[in-house]
Amino acid sequence: MSSTALFRTESEIAEPSVESSGPIAVDTSSGAIQLRISSDLQSLETLWRELQTVSPCTGAQTFDWARAWTRHVLEPEGCRPVIVAGTGADGRAMFLWAFEMGRCAGMTLLRWLGRDHANYNMGLFAPGVAATLTPSDMSGLLVAVARGTDAAAACLEAQPFTFDGVPNPFAKLAHQLSPSRGYAVTLGDFTALYEQRFSKRSRNGLDRKERKLADMGPLSYGWAETREEKLDLVETFFAQKARQFAAMGVKDIFDVHARAFYREIALLDDDNPSRLRMGYIKLGKEVLATFNGTLGQNRLVIALCSMAPGELQRCSPGALLLRHQIKEACAEGVALYDFGAGSGAHKDQWADVVLPLFDNFIAFRPHGLFLTLPLAALTRLKRTIKSNPRLWSFAQTVRARLFGRAEAR
């Protein structure tokens, strides 16, 4: 079963929607949990920052990331965040779930904050809490959230079953596998890792490509450091990605609001786990490729990448940049280089960790099933296509031919 119904009573449905609520007591197998549901991020900042330091997460679950997303994306769309904070009877912070609430087919829908831009979606849990929550506990807590927000359904996608060894309690609810998986490589001795993952022939081939590029001019790798460098590289990424999307026949997800969001998080302080680190390979002043992500909890998570058009792509600048970043991360003692969700040949070549992801489609009202059932069916179809190399290749070819722009290709 991949879609579930947690229906509310008529009296619960009649209760008004609230922007911010006082504590809601929910009985669980471990005792009463006090839920606070609020759209005011600032009021939860202290608790949020406390949990993000002790709970396995990525930059997309951090406070500054969420604040920037809310300001630049949600508010212009007329949507709002829905932050659910759970505390124990002793006042101890137990968890925080960052949702956003929008409208779909005339109904109120809960999703993880950041949606596809978050890469991995999950909640924050204090140490030891996630494992104690039972399926009944999770159902009761989500019904209370629906009661407090007047949500008809929830569409919670791209969640890892476990993250850094911590189980995800949302997997205890009815779920289905996501169309994509996450990939990461465990870091350590770079030479040993590189020789293990790539044949001598492959390594020599990449070295030849690097020498070929270096013969054309100054070849450099690095991270944007100054404000000007960061903003210039962000704009380069947008331009390169727009061209890639156009060639593929895919809608550019980096609209004016998303671009403002990424500019802000790229300019955060260097030690901020929400900061978007902008990495590049350049030939002279020309940016050939970018790999960009957040660094936190000894894990570098790549969220965005782009490639310049042209014949120089035959020299595999993306593969060269990836090799450089992984080597650098090994030298700096980073534990994991995480490629994020989605398939790719470079991920298959490097990754020794595969993260299965799952989706929850939950109806809180009977008519919410008109959202959850077709959404669940659509993602199952997408997963079927992406799981079959021939079908996926055919789908990509058809999409590019029908919707891609020839000049971009």
C-alpha positions in Angstrom: 0.0 0.0 0.0 1.5 3.3 -1.1 -1.2 5.8 -0.2 -2.9 6.0 3.1 -5.9 7.8 4.6 -5.7 9.3 8.1 -9.3 10.7 8.1 -10.3 13.3 10.6 -13.7 13.4 12.4 -16.4 15.8 11.4 -15.8 17.9 14.6 -12.1 18.1 13.7 -12.8 19.2 10.2 -15.1 21.9 11.5 -12.3 23.5 13.6 -10.9 26.6 12.0 -7.4 26.7 10.4 -4.8 28.4 12.5 -1.8 30.4 11.6 0.0 29.6 14.8 -1.3 27.4 17.6 -0.7 26.9 21.2 0.6 23.5 22.4 -1.5 20.5 21.2 -1.1 17.4 23.4 -0.8 14.1 21.6 -0.6 10.8 23.5 2.1 8.5 22.2 3.5 5.2 23.3 6.3 7.2 25.0 4.0 9.6 26.7 2.4 12.9 25.8 4.1 15.1 23.2 3.3 18.8 23.0 3.0 19.9 19.4 3.5 23.5 18.4 2.4 24.4 14.8 3.6 27.8 13.6 4.3 29.7 10.4 6.6 32.1 12.4 10.1 30.7 11.8 11.7 33.3 14.1 9.7 32.1 17.1 11.3 28.6 16.7 14.8 29.7 15.8 16.5 28.6 19.1 14.9 25.2 19.1 15.6 24.8 15.3 19.3 25.6 15.6 19.6 23.3 18.6 18.1 20.3 16.7 20.0 20.9 13.5 23.3 20.5 15.3 22.4 17.1 16.9 20.1 15.6 14.2 21.5 14.1 11.0 20.4 16.4 8.2 21.5 18.4 5.1 21.6 22.1 4.5 18.0 22.0 3.3 16.8 21.2 6.9 18.7 24.1 8.5 17.1 27.3 9.8 18.8 29.9 7.5 18.0 27.8 4.4 14.4 27.6 5.4 14.2 31.3 6.2 15.7 32.2 2.8 13.3 29.8 1.0 10.3 31.3 2.8 11.2 34.9 2.0 12.1 34.4 -1.6 9.9 31.6 -2.8 6.9 30.9 -0.5 5.8 34.4 0.3 5.8 35.6 -3.4 3.8 32.5 -4.3 1.2 33.3 -1.5 2.2 30.1 0.4 3.4 29.8 3.9 5.7 27.5 6.0 4.2 25.1 8.5 6.7 24.3 11.1 5.8 21.5 13.6 7.8 21.3 16.8 7.4 18.5 19.3 8.5 18.7 22.9 8.3 16.1 25.7 6.5 16.6 29.0 9.8 17.9 30.5 10.0 20.6 27.8 12.8 18.8 25.9 12.9 19.4 22.2 12.1 16.1 20.4 11.6 16.9 16.7 11.0 19.6 14.2 9.2 19.0 10.8 9.5 21.8 8.3 6.5 21.7 5.9 5.1 24.2 3.5 1.4 24.6 2.7 -0.1 25.3 -0.7 -3.1 24.7 -2.8 -3.6 21.9 -5.4 -6.9 21.2 -7.2 -8.6 23.6 -4.7 -7.4 21.6 -1.7 -4.8 22.4 1.0 -1.7 20.3 0.6 1.3 19.8 2.9 4.7 19.2 1.4 8.3 19.3 2.8 9.7 22.8 2.8 11.8 23.3 -0.3 10.3 20.5 -2.4 12.6 19.4 -5.2 15.2 22.0 -4.3 15.8 20.3 -1.0 17.3 17.2 -2.7 16.7 15.0 0.4 13.6 15.6 2.6 13.4 14.7 6.3 12.6 16.0 9.7 15.0 16.8 12.6 14.9 14.5 15.6 16.7 14.7 18.9 19.1 11.7 19.5 17.1 8.6 20.3 13.7 10.0 19.5 13.2 8.7 16.0 13.5 5.0 16.9 10.9 5.3 19.7 8.0 6.7 17.5 5.6 3.9 16.4 3.4 3.9 13.4 0.4 4.7 15.6 2.4 7.6 17.1 3.2 9.0 13.7 -0.4 8.7 12.6 -1.6 10.5 15.7 0.9 13.3 15.3 0.1 13.9 11.6 -3.6 13.9 12.3 -3.0 16.6 14.9 -1.0 18.6 12.3 -3.9 18.2 9.8 -6.3 19.4 12.5 -4.2 22.4 13.2 -3.6 23.4 9.6 -6.8 22.3 7.9 -4.8 20.2 5.4 -6.7 17.8 3.2 -3.6 15.8 2.3 0.2 15.5 2.5 2.6 14.7 -0.3 6.0 14.0 1.3 8.5 12.9 -1.3 12.2 12.0 -1.6 12.8 10.8 2.0 15.6 8.5 3.0 14.7 5.4 5.0 17.7 6.1 7.2 20.2 9.0 7.3 23.6 8.6 9.0 22.3 5.5 10.7 19.2 7.2 12.1 15.9 5.6 11.1 13.2 7.8 9.5 9.9 7.4 11.4 7.9 8.5 8.3 8.9 5.2 6.7 6.6 3.5 9.3 3.6 4.9 7.6 2.3 3.6 4.2 4.8 4.6 1.6 6.2 3.7 -1.8 9.6 3.9 -3.3 10.6 7.2 -4.9 11.6 7.4 -8.6 15.1 8.3 -7.7 17.8 7.2 -5.2 20.6 9.0 -3.4 24.3 8.3 -4.0 27.4 9.0 -1.9 31.0 7.9 -1.6 32.8 7.2 1.6 35.9 9.2 1.8 39.4 8.4 3.2 42.6 7.7 1.4 42.0 9.2 -2.1 44.6 7.2 -3.9 43.2 3.9 -2.7 39.7 5.1 -3.3 40.4 6.3 -6.8 42.3 3.1 -7.8 39.5 1.0 -6.4 36.7 2.8 -8.3 38.5 3.3 -11.6 40.7 1.1 -13.8 44.1 2.3 -14.8 42.9 2.8 -18.3 40.1 5.1 -17.1 42.5 7.1 -14.9 45.0 7.6 -17.7 42.2 8.7 -20.0 41.0 11.4 -17.6 44.6 12.5 -17.1 45.0 12.9 -20.9 41.9 15.0 -21.0 43.1 17.2 -18.2 46.5 17.7 -20.0 44.6 18.5 -23.3 42.6 21.3 -21.5 45.8 22.6 -19.8 47.5 22.9 -23.2 44.7 25.3 -24.3 45.3 27.8 -21.5 45.4 28.2 -17.7 43.2 25.4 -16.1 42.0 26.0 -12.5 39.8 24.5 -9.9 38.3 26.2 -6.9 35.5 27.5 -4.8 34.0 31.0 -5.2 35.4 33.0 -2.3 34.6 36.7 -2.6 31.1 38.2 -2.8 31.7 39.1 -6.5 33.0 35.6 -7.3 30.0 34.0 -5.7 27.4 36.1 -7.5 29.2 35.7 -10.8 29.3 31.9 -10.4 25.7 31.7 -9.4 24.7 33.6 -12.6 26.9 31.4 -14.7 25.2 28.4 -13.2 21.8 29.8 -14.0 22.8 30.4 -17.6 24.4 27.0 -18.1 21.5 25.2 -16.5 18.9 27.1 -18.5 20.6 26.0 -21.7 20.7 22.4 -20.5 17.0 22.4 -19.5 16.1 23.9 -22.9 18.0 21.2 -24.8 16.3 18.5 -22.7 12.9 19.9 -23.2 12.5 20.4 -19.4 11.0 23.4 -17.7 13.6 25.6 -16.0 12.9 25.4 -12.3 15.1 28.4 -11.5 12.6 31.2 -11.9 13.2 34.7 -10.5 12.2 33.6 -7.0 14.4 30.5 -6.9 17.3 32.6 -8.2 16.9 35.1 -5.5 16.9 32.3 -2.9 20.2 30.8 -4.2 21.9 34.2 -4.4 21.1 34.7 -0.7 22.3 31.3 0.6 25.5 31.6 -1.6 26.3 34.7 0.3 25.9 33.3 3.8 28.9 33.2 6.2 31.5 30.6 5.3 30.9 28.4 8.4 27.1 28.4 8.0 25.8 24.9 7.2 23.1 26.5 5.1 25.6 28.2 2.8 25.7 27.1 -0.9 29.4 26.5 -1.8 30.0 27.2 -5.5 32.7 25.0 -7.0 34.1 25.4 -10.5 36.6 24.3 -13.2 37.8 27.1 -15.4 39.8 27.4 -18.6 41.2 30.9 -18.4 38.1 32.9 -17.4 35.6 30.5 -18.9 33.7 28.3 -16.5 33.5 24.8 -18.0 31.4 23.2 -15.2 30.2 23.8 -11.7 29.4 21.4 -8.7 27.7 23.2 -5.8 26.5 22.1 -2.4 26.4 22.5 1.3 28.9 21.2 3.9 27.6 20.2 7.3 28.1 17.3 9.8 31.2 16.2 7.9 29.1 15.6 4.7 29.4 17.6 1.5 26.1 17.3 -0.3 26.0 18.4 -3.9 22.7 20.0 -4.8 23.4 21.7 -8.1 25.7 21.2 -11.1 26.0 22.6 -14.6 28.0 22.2 -17.7 29.1 24.8 -20.3 28.0 24.1 -23.9 30.5 23.4 -26.6 33.2 21.0 -27.9 35.2 21.3 -24.7 32.8 18.9 -23.0 34.6 16.2 -24.9 37.4 16.7 -22.4 35.0 15.8 -19.5 35.5 18.9 -17.4 32.6 17.8 -15.1 34.4 14.5 -14.4 37.7 16.4 -13.7 36.0 18.8 -11.3 34.3 15.9 -9.5 37.7 14.1 -9.1 39.3 17.3 -7.8 36.5 18.0 -5.3 36.6 14.4 -4.0 40.4 14.5 -3.6 40.2 17.8 -1.8 37.4 16.5 0.5 39.5 13.5 1.4 42.5 15.7 2.3 40.2 17.9 4.5 38.9 14.9 6.4 35.3 15.1 5.1 33.6 11.8 5.8 31.1 11.6 2.8 30.8 13.2 -0.6 27.1 13.0 -1.3 26.0 13.3 -4.9 22.3 13.9 -3.9 19.3 12.3 -5.4 19.0 11.2 -9.1 20.9 8.9 -11.4 24.0 9.6 -13.4 27.0 7.7 -14.8 29.4 9.6 -12.5 27.4 8.6 -9.5 27.5 4.9 -10.5 31.3 5.2 -11.0 32.1 6.7 -7.6 29.3 5.8 -5.2 29.7 3.0 -2.6 26.6 4.2 -0.7 23.1 4.0 -2.2 20.2 5.6 -0.3 16.8 4.3 -1.3 14.2 7.0 -1.0 10.4 6.8 -0.3 7.3 8.9 -0.6 4.2 9.3 1.6 0.9 10.2 0.1 -1.5 10.7 2.9 -5.2 11.8 2.8 -6.6 13.5 5.9 -10.0 14.0 4.4 -12.0 11.7 2.1 -11.7 14.1 -0.8 -7.9 14.3 -0.2 -7.8 10.9 -1.9 -8.5 12.7 -5.2 -5.0 14.2 -4.7 -3.0 11.3 -3.2 -4.2 8.5 -5.4 -3.3 10.0 -8.8 -0.1 11.5 -7.4 1.0 8.2 -6.0 0.2 6.5 -9.4 2.1 9.1 -11.3 5.2 8.7 -9.3 5.0 4.9 -9.6 4.8 5.3 -13.3 7.8 7.6 -13.2 9.8 5.1 -11.1 8.9 2.3 -13.6 10.3 4.3 -16.5 13.4 5.5 -14.7 14.2 2.0 -13.4 14.3 0.6 -17.0 17.3 2.0 -18.9 15.7 1.5 -22.2 12.5 3.2 -21.3 14.3 6.0 -19.6 16.6 6.6 -22.5 13.6 6.5 -24.9 11.6 8.9 -22.7 14.5 11.4 -22.6 14.9 11.2 -26.3 11.3 11.8 -27.0 11.1 14.7 -24.6 14.1 16.4 -26.1 12.8 16.0 -29.6 9.3 17.2 -28.8 10.2 20.0 -26.4 13.9 20.7 -26.6 15.3 23.7 -28.5 17.6 22.8 -31.3 19.9 25.8 -30.7 20.4 24.7 -27.1 21.3 21.2 -28.2 
